[in-house]
Amino acid sequence: MLARYPINGAAVTSMDAAPLVYDVDGPVFLPGDDAYAQECATHNLAAARRPAVVVGATRPGDIGDAVRFAREHGRPIGVLATGHGASVPAGGAVLVTTRRMSTVTIDPSARIARVAAGARWRQVIDAAAPYGLAPLSGSSPRVGVVGYTTGGGLSPTLGRSRGWAADHVRAVEIITADGRLVRATPDYQEELFWAVRGGKDNFGIVTALELDLFKVPHLYGGALYFPGQFAPDVLHAFRQWALTLPEEMTASVALLRLPPLGVLTQPLRGELIVHVRIAYLGPADEAEHLLSPIRAVGPVLIDTMADMPFQKAGSIHADLTAPLHLQEGSVRLAGLPEAAVDAILHSAGPHTDCPLAMVELRQLGGALAYDPGNLFRVNHNIQPA
């Protein structure tokens, strides 16, 4: 298993790094180099990286060389694509950045995308769109494909109808801890294939994934923004309403405390907002019929619901694109009883001084509750208490 914990070892000198510079095709950076800080930069500004040496990989062989260098020098190794998730500082480590490995290839007849280590979902979405296909991407098209998928991958558009992104991986190409490039599939290196899909970066550094794509003939989606004082009404209505939805519709709700930024429209700036996000894989009239109970809860400040191509799916959650200082955590709930909603409101609702920028509930169930091993449905029809 690759080490993931920071250590404070002696500095790597230019003489130490000379063999690495000679072996790899990509650039190598040491602390103090002009581009070092930019190479280590992440989307999460609270997770600064401080490695002893950085390898800007351009091919799988560069990653293999970096892994062998780390082993020979007794250092941990880490990997960075877009840096959206939380991470360790990587002090004393060898850090591999994969952003230069971003090739995406679509096989429309097999409905498969081959995605290199540093690609973002925007590249896959745009490459698949001309064929009427779509991936199990997340709420933001700027997120890296590999980290999202190997961590499970919860799609707010296709998840409830298709399941987790990790369940639709066809093949993994990965540099293991001994520096070898291995291709793992359901029929070859089965244990490694099983472990990587959910084990994230604990078993090696993924150089490429092959992923299923899906036909998406209709997408009706967007968001309803309610004033913060309606949070109790919206959340209690949401917990009942979400249980009635078909697998083709996915919904989430967030309590947003947005900063007074000029990029935000006036109703959202510096206020508590209740943000209901919806994606429906069907026509608008069916979606609006399903939406009627939640629309009836209270006045809507902003309504962005519309027919859209899958390429616009990132507009549903409208995640901020600028790097931010973030600390986040999550927990999976077996159900959402009235007491749970009351607890959320007590901690983060109106008339509280909650410091959190967002408290979010995402609907699961549907195909997300299937067992991919035997395709049997797990009972997810939990009734409200």
N, C-alpha and C positions, 0 to 999 in steps of 0.2 A: 504494500500500500504506500502511496506517495505521502510524504510528510506534509502536513498543512499548518503546523504551528510555528510561530515566529521564534527565532533564536537570535541571540546577539553574538555572532562570531566575528573573527577578525575580518577586516576589509579585504575585498578582492582587488588586487592591484592590476594595473595594466599588463604587467608581466604574467600574472596568474591567468588573466583572461586571454592572453595571446593565442593559445591553442584553440580556444573557443571561437575567437574572431577568424582564425584561419579556416576552421571547419564549416561554419555556418554561412549560408548565402545572405541571410538577413543581417541587419545592423545589431551591434552589441553596445550596450550603454552601461556606464559606471556612474555612481554618485558624483556629482560635480560636472558631468558632461552637460552641454547646453540643452540637449533634447531629453535628458533623463526624466525630469518632472513631467513633461508632456507625455512621454511614453508610459509612465506609471499612472496617469490620471484616470479616474473612474467617474462614473455618473453619480455615485454616492460620495459626496465630499467628506462625509464622516468616516470613510474607510480608506484613508490615505495609505498607499503602499510605499515601503522603504526597503526594497530588496538590495542585496549586495551587488547583483548584476542582473541586467535585463537583456533577454534575447528576443528580438523582433522577428519571429518565425515567418518565413515565406514558403515553407514546404514541410512535409512530415519529417524529412531528414534533419532539419534544423531543430525540431522538437526532440528527436532522438539524441542528437548531439548535446542538447541542453540537459536532458535527463542523465546522460552518462557523465557529464561534467559535474553535476550535482552529486551523483553517487561517489565519484572519485574524490571529491573535496568534502564529503560528509556534510552536505548542506541540504536543507529541505528545498522543495520545488513547488512553485505555484503557477497558476495560469490565469490570464486576464484577457477577456474579450471586450465587452462593453462596460463591465463593472457596475451593473445595475443593482446587484444584490449586495448584501453585507459581506465583508471580507476581513481577513486578518491582515496585520500590517506587513507581514512577509519580511520582517527584519532578519538580515543575514542570509536570506534565501536567494535562489535563482528563480527569477520570474520570467515566464514565457508569455509574450503578448501575441495574439493570433489575428489581430485586425487585418493584416496583410494577406491572410488566407481567406478570401471571401467569395470564391467562385460558387455559383449556383447553376445546376444543370437540371432541366426538366425532361422527363420521359413521359410525354402525354398519353401514349398508348398504355403504358403500365401504371400511369398515375402515380409516379414516384419523383421526388426531388432529391438530388444529391447535393448536399450542402457542406461546404468547407467550414473549418473550425471558427473563423471569425465573422461569418455572415450574420446579418441582421434579418429580422422577419420581413422588413420592407422589401429587401431584395427577392426573397422567395415569393412573397405576395405578388409583386410586379411581374416576376418571371412566369408565374403560373397563370396569371389572369388572362392572357391571350388564348389559352386553351379552355377557359371556363372552369378552371380548377382553383382550389384554395387549400391552404395548410391549416393545421390546428394551432394557429398563432395566438399570442396573448393579447392583452389590452393595448399594449404599445408596440407599434411596428419597429421601434428603435432598439428593442431588446435583442440580445444575441440569441441565435437559434439553439446552439449547443447547450449552454448553461440552463436555459429555460426547459429544454426537452429532457435532459438527463436528470433534472430535478423533479420531473413529473409532468409539468406543463398543463396548466388549467386554462383552457380557451373559453373566453366569455361569449363566443359566438357559436362554436361547434361542439363544445365540451359535452353538453348534456345529450347531444344526439350521437356523438362519436366516441366519447371517452377521453382519457388522458393522452396527451401527445406522446408520452413514453410508450404507450401501448401500440403505437403505430409506427414504430421504428422498424425498418426492414434489415438494416445492417449498421454496424458501428466499426469504424476504423480508428484504432487507438494505439498510442505509444504506451506500453506498459512500463513498470518500474525498472526493468532491466534495459530499457531503451529500444526494445523491439517494436516494430509496427505489426499489429495483429488485426485481422478482420474477423469480427464476431457476428454471428447470425443465429437464428433459432436452431440451426442444425450443426453449427460449428462453433467451438468455444462457447457452448451454451451457458455455462455458469457465469462467465464474464459478461456475456450479452445480457443475462438476467440482472446482474449486479449493477451494471452501468446505468440502466434505465431506472433511476431513482437514487443511485449512489453518487450521482454528480461527478466530482473530480477525485473521488477517493481511490479509484482503481487504475488511473492512468490519465493521459491527456488525449482527448478525442480530437482527431484530425479531420474527420468527416462523418456525416450521418446520411443514411438513406431513409426517406420519410414518405408515408402515404399522403396523397393529395385527394381532395374530394370535390365532386360537383356541387356547386352552390348556385342553383338557378335563381333564387330569390333571397334577398336580405333586406329586411325592414328593421331599422334600428335607430337608436338615438338616446336621448335622456330627457327626463322631466326634472326640473329644479323647483323645489318647494321652499318657501320661507322657513327659517329655522324654528319658529314657534309652532310649526305643524309637525315637528319631529315625532312626538308621541303618536299622533294620528297616523302618520305615514308608516312608521315602523310596525305598529300593531296591525295595520291593514296589510302591510307587506308580508308578515309572517303567515297570515291566513291565505292571502292571495297566491303566494308562490307555490303553495301545495296543490293548487288547482291547475297549474300550467302544464301543457304538453312538453315533451322533450325537445320539440323544435323551438321553444322559447326559453331563453336564459335571462335572468334578471339579477341585479345586485342593487344594494342601496348603501350610501355612504353619508355620514355626517361630516361635512367639510367646514373647517374653519380657515378660510382663505386669507392670506395676508393682503394688505392694501396695496397691491401691485398695479401699476398702470396698464399692464397687459390684460388685466381682467376687466370684463364689462361691469358697469356700475352696480347692478343688483348683487353681484357676487363678491365685490371688493370689500374685504374686511368684515364679512358677515358670516354667521352660521347658516349653512345651506344644506338642505336634504336633497341628495343627488340620486335619483333612481335611473339606472341604466338598463336598457332592454335591447335584445337582439332576437329577431324572429326569422326563421327560415321558411318564409311563406309570404303571401301577398298582404298588402296594407290593410284591406278590409277585415281579414281574419285577425290580424294583430290588434287592430283598434277595438274589435269586439272583446278580445282578451284583456285589453288595457283598461276598459271602462271602469272596473272597480277601483283601480288605483288612481285614475284621473279624478274620480269623484271625491277624493279625500279632502282636497283643498285647492286654493288658487295656485296656479303654476306660473312661476316667474319667467322661465325660459322653456320652450318646447322645441327640441331638435329632431323629433321623430320624422323619418322620411325613408322612402325607398332609396337604396344606395348600392353601388357595386361593392364587392368585397374589398376592393382596394381602399375604400373609405372607412372600413370597420374600426380603425383606430380613433375615429372621431366620436365613437360612442362613449368611451370613458374619458376621452380628451385629456390624457395624462400630460402633465407638464414635461416639456422637453429639455429645459435647462437643468444642469447638474445642481443637486440640492444636498444639504446635510440631512440624512435620513437615519432613523433608528426604527426598525419595524419588527413585528412578530405576529404570529398567527396561531390559531388553534382550530381544530375541526370539531364541530358540534354534531351530536347525534340527532338533535332536534332543536327547535326554537320555541320553547314554551313562553308563555306570557311573562313569567318571572325573569327569564333571560333578557327579554326586551326591556323590562323595567330596570334591570341592573345596568344595562347599557345607557339608558336615559338618565339614571341616577348619577352615572360617572361622566357622561359626555353630552348630555342633552342640553336644552335651553336652561338658562339660569345656573349653569355650572361654569367653573373656571378651568375646564379641561384644556391642558396645553397641547393636546394632540391635533395635528393638522387634519387627520382623517381617521375615522373609525368606520370600518366597512364590513358589510355582510354580503357574502357571495353565495348564491344558490348552487347547490350540487345536485345529487340525485341523477335520474336518468341513466345514461350510459356510463357516467362517472361512478356509478355504484355497481357496475358489472365486474365480475371476476374475469380478467382476461385469460386466465388459465383454462377455464372451462366454459366461458361465455354464458354462464347461468346468471340470471338477474338476482341481485341482492335486494331484499325488501327495503325500499326507501320511502314508502308512503307513511311517514311518521305524522300522526295526527296532532294538532295543537292541543296542549293541555288546558 
